[in-house]
Amino acid sequence: MFVVNAFAETTFGGNPAAVVPLEQWLNDELLQQIAAQHNLAETAFVVPRDDDFSIRWMTPVDEVKLCGHATLASAHVYFNHLNYEKEKITFHSKSGPLHVTKRNDGKLTLDFPADKLEEIKDTAEIEKALNIKPIAVYKSSFDYMVVANNQSEIENLSPDLSILKKFPSRGTLVTAKGDEADFVSRFFAPQLGIDEDPVTGSAHTAMIPYWSGKLGKTKLTAIQLSKRKGYLDCELIGDRVLISGSAITYLDGEIFI
């Protein structure tokens, strides 16, 4: 197994993901036990599939349909530790095929489907949980996306996780126009046993189309404002989003099951 900090610019930055390369699938109960043992936001399990790979992601308590940072971490492992020699690697997932490409500057680029948003009018519970009056609230395929008034408002968030935990979603994403980047965010997912996720690549599949439309540009920079911080280069191309970042290996070891 490996532990890789994704979207990181320092050794202890970004979002740590465990990556477990397998020759064949283990049973679901064992996969979940391994993820619970790691107790990281995500553990990615990867199995060869012809010239590509199949990938699944698990939090300490449940499986998710899409995870950006653990996909970036998995590509980093195959490119840097497992002698994968092509410039692009494809992972087949419950969200369809996901492509990761090497950039000339050493960063990796995720090619994910763009998400769609539906505006939510009844925002009372979200306002209570976050203690802010947002510009708007949307529902994506996975999460609630709350548009805050400015970066400072996001930095000062101290949400009531007991309320957020009851929401019928993967988590709650809060975003605003950034001071140093085009947009910033934080992400809370107590439903999955993750009070705050350090960097959430998949959440950017909803934010990139939104901020592209608001700012009138297709290439954007983003920072996730967790304590560890994450830095992402983003681009909207039709119904796909490109999400780029750096990855740093923290651990290379073996597990005994």
Rosetta blueprint (number, residue, H / E / L):
1 M L
2 F E
3 V E
4 V E
5 N E
6 A E
7 F L
8 A L
9 E L
10 T L
11 T L
12 F L
13 G L
14 G L
15 N E
16 P E
17 A E
18 A E
19 V E
20 V E
21 P E
22 L L
23 E L
24 Q L
25 W L
26 L L
27 N L
28 D H
29 E H
30 L H
31 L H
32 Q H
33 Q H
34 I H
35 A H
36 A H
37 Q H
38 H H
39 N L
40 L L
41 A L
42 E E
43 T E
44 A E
45 F E
46 V E
47 V E
48 P E
49 R E
50 D L
51 D L
52 D E
53 F E
54 S E
55 I E
56 R E
57 W E
58 M E
59 T L
60 P L
61 V L
62 D L
63 E E
64 V E
65 K L
66 L L
67 C L
68 G H
69 H H
70 A H
71 T H
72 L H
73 A H
74 S H
75 A H
76 H H
77 V H
78 Y H
79 F H
80 N H
81 H L
82 L L
83 N L
84 Y L
85 E L
86 K L
87 E L
88 K E
89 I E
90 T E
91 F E
92 H E
93 S E
94 K L
95 S L
96 G E
97 P E
98 L E
99 H E
100 V E
101 T E
102 K E
103 R L
104 N L
105 D L
106 G L
107 K L
108 L E
109 T E
110 L E
111 D E
112 F E
113 P E
114 A L
115 D L
116 K L
117 L L
118 E E
119 E E
120 I L
121 K L
122 D L
123 T L
124 A H
125 E H
126 I H
127 E H
128 K H
129 A H
130 L H
131 N L
132 I L
133 K L
134 P L
135 I L
136 A E
137 V E
138 Y E
139 K E
140 S L
141 S L
142 F L
143 D L
144 Y E
145 M E
146 V E
147 V E
148 A L
149 N L
150 N L
151 Q H
152 S H
153 E H
154 I H
155 E H
156 N L
157 L L
158 S L
159 P L
160 D L
161 L H
162 S H
163 I H
164 L H
165 K L
166 K L
167 F L
168 P L
169 S L
170 R L
171 G L
172 T E
173 L E
174 V E
175 T E
176 A E
177 K E
178 G L
179 D L
180 E L
181 A L
182 D L
183 F E
184 V E
185 S E
186 R E
187 F E
188 F E
189 A E
190 P H
191 Q H
192 L H
193 G L
194 I E
195 D E
196 E E
197 D E
198 P L
199 V L
200 T L
201 G L
202 S L
203 A L
204 H H
205 T H
206 A H
207 M H
208 I H
209 P H
210 Y H
211 W H
212 S H
213 G H
214 K H
215 L H
216 G L
217 K L
218 T L
219 K E
220 L E
221 T E
222 A E
223 I E
224 Q E
225 L L
226 S L
227 K L
228 R L
229 K L
230 G E
231 Y E
232 L E
233 D E
234 C E
235 E E
236 L E
237 I E
238 G L
239 D L
240 R E
241 V E
242 L E
243 I E
244 S E
245 G E
246 S L
247 A E
248 I E
249 T E
250 Y E
251 L E
252 D E
253 G L
254 E L
255 I L
256 F L
257 I L
